[in-house]
Amino acid sequence: MSARKRVSLTVQPLIVQKFGGTSMGSIERIKSAAARALATQRDGHRVVVIVSAMSGETNRLLQLAKDVAPIPSTREMDALAATGEQVSSALMAIAIQSLGGRARSFTGQQMKILTDSAFTKARIKTIDAGRVLSSVEDGEIAVVAGFQGVDDEGNITTLGRGGSDTSAVAIAAAIQSGLNEKVVCEIYTDVDGVYTTDPNVCPTAKKIERISYEEMLELASLGAKVLQIRSVEMAMKYGVPVHVRSSFSSAPGTMVTGEGALEGVVVTGVAYDKGEARVMLVGVLDKPGVVAQIFGDLARENVSVDMIIQNLPSAGAGDAASRTDVTFTVAKTDLARVRGVIDTVGSNVSALGVRYDEDIVKVSIVGLGMRSHAGVAAKMFRILADEGINIQAISTSEIKVSCLVATKYTELAVRSLHDGFALGAEAREEHGGA
């Protein structure tokens, strides 16, 4: 390779581009993604591409396994599911070559993405970025199959749903460390960035130009579906800038970095999550150690709990007879599995009963500005009260406030909070954009 060609490829920073299932949904879309990657390289960037399986392919493969056996081996499930990304990476490399570029595909095993052995939900331990760095320095676009790795025994593993986002950020972090220079990770999806709330619920939702890792992590955990939570955690840990962009537009998207929006913006976004169920242990004895026993027993049974609220004890004949209600939320997808465990826990602490409610939604506001502004939670409660929305539970952190309300109030709650905190397009323009 000539010195002149090497210089042209290293003028601009290296970029990792991740294309999700929608972006890989058809041959035409794969060709479009390939053209974008090639154009980025011709602009002077070294390019590494991470791909998901074609839209719907992973579900198809997993269903095949379940058609063969009701409870298939998780090891074989991973071996099967990983083929979807292997197909996509090869097709992407072929598409780039057909457009006159040079490309080489890599599986997670070839890339040496080492994970633990937790099949279907593995975690990355180390990544050897040497092979892709050699590839891009030689003028190729390295195309890596996302979502997958290999454990110490050589078994193929997968990283769980949304794992290609995690692959992309982890590979960017490994390259960044190897080169000792900043690497940008571009996540291409079917939306053109992160919005102040779901545009399908609130028409005045505004695209956010820049958001902090902390805010993005909260929004992702509270129901925003744009980025996978683990990918944001990894980006924050290793300082990888993430650019969320549309596969179908060249417009700038949202930058996720260590810095948030303008200082005057108190609330950055509103999120909602319909995926939780409320559990109430009624009439639990109000004495030291009972709550510790409840959540200790749940933890030992691997039951993940989110919001927790304990009511004031009811009057009784002495302290020993005082009782209280303990309320918490669990994922609806886990409820069928853990319901028997919860019933047992309730019996162990002499609860008078256990009640379940799936007709709820968690509505949240998020913003770094909450750290330095008083009265944000009070304002949220007042906005909901003015709309006649009763709050069933509350959870807070430094930069978020979440309220549990009845599902029927989802859209009303989201819109009223979005308008009440002036997050719409016109309001944000008054702050110079954010």
Secondary structure, DSSP 8 states (H G I E B T S, - for coil): --HHHHHHHSSS--EEEEE-TTTTSSHHHHHHHHHHHHHHHHTT--EEEEE---TTHHHHHHHHHHHH-SS--HHHHHHHHHHHHHHHHHHHHHHHHHTT--EEEE-HHHHTEEE-S-TTS--EEEE--HHHHHHHHTT-EEEEE-SEEE-TTS-EEE--TTHHHHHHHHHHHHHHHHHTS--EEEEEESSSS-BSS-TTT-TT--B-SEEEHHHHHHHHHTT--SS-HHHHHHHHHHT--EEEEETT--S--EEEES--S-TT----EEEEE--EEEEEEEEEE-STTHHHHHHHHHHHTT-----EEE---B--SSGGG-EEEEEEEEEHHHHHHHHHHHHHHHHHTT-SEEEEE--EEEEEEE-GGGGG-TTHHHHHHHHHHHTT----EEEEETTEEEEEEEGGGHHHHHHHHHHHTT-SHHHHHHTT--
